[in-house]
């Protein structure tokens, strides 16, 4: 236990040390963007805004150690540059020492300020505080250089202007970073929202299939009980007991299966209250499918011709329907480019969607069976694996049982064409 704690503390110290040196290096680099005032002794740079910048961005910054390390780095770099330019360090030690003192004082004042303010994220408090600290530290540095002359009115106005200018630069940087952070969060949130919606639509389809399988489980259990009664009547107690055991096992499976299906259904029902505009729905769907098929190299092109502006009251069911129809088109056209055209119009109190593709279409002999569970003509001849054949049955189940509509294979000159019809009360028509 103590060993684990030691490792955690060591890791935390290492991270803090890395942050200190990262800030110090960045501050040193920014300190080279400079303006020399008062006979090139008083240096104005962007270095002083770096430590307040990182204090705002990171929660755990060791302020005073960071300021001391920054002061040492900047002092060393100033001496090195002086030696390179003049060939000697003579006189440079005292010339740049007040600047190093400025950064140490900056760290002390920033630490005190950080302890006093309740929330550093309040820029209307943070920025004025940093400007005051900048002004005080500049005064003390100038006093170290020219003593009482630093109180001169001209110098004071100059220091106020410097503090104001650096405070403005810091404010612009922080507002820009906050804006970027918000945009990044919004983009990430939208991506997660899209993935969640697609996950819910997939679960919706699977729940439909699970409900259908419940009937088969019930039938299997009923047959097992009948077999038990039949064998018992024949006097074959051993086999009758085996049949009863099978019936009991199937019954347990049914209970677990029902609990899983019920849990999924309740989760979906709880999330399914949000409406979604049909164009948003199709955008999320197409982007998700394109991302999914990208590794295979296959391309998907989807065109829309929607006569009305619709809001879907049950978006996950609709997503599951169109995902399966587009997925069916992709499988039929693989590995070529798949083109899908979706149109919509209102006819006799129903919203009718037409989904057509550029695939090979459906052979007449297979057309009557395409909505039957586990019927598939898609075979991987390398592995011998057969597609599970659930896509179109799931579509049919959702449309008929959950949306109260119908789906059928329609005549088409090229490719396959499906007509999906749902009652108009399942959507909200805005135009």
Buried (B, 14 or more C-beta within 10 A) or exposed (E): EEEEEEEEEEEEEEEBEEBBBEBBBBBBBBBEEEEEBBEEBBBBBBBBBBBBBBBBBEEEBBBBBBBBBBBBBBBEBBBEEBEEEEEEEEEBEEBBBBBBBBBBBBBBBBBEBBEEEEEBEEBEBBBEBBBBBBBBBBBBBBBBBBEEEBEEEEBBEBBBEBBEBBBEEBBEBBEEEBEEEEEEEEEEEEEEEBEEBBEBBBBBBBBBBBBBBBEEBEEBBEBBBEBBEEBBEEEEEEBBEBBBEBBBEBBEEBEEBBEEBEEBBEEBEEBBEEBBBBEBBBBBBBEBBBEBBEEEEBBBEBEBEBEBEBBBBBBBBBBBBBBBBBBBBBBBBBEEEBBBBBBBEBEEEBBBBBBBBBBEBBEEEEEEEBBEBEBBBBEEEEEEEEBEBBBBBBBBBBBBEBBEBBBEBEEBEEBBBBBBBBEBEBBEEEE
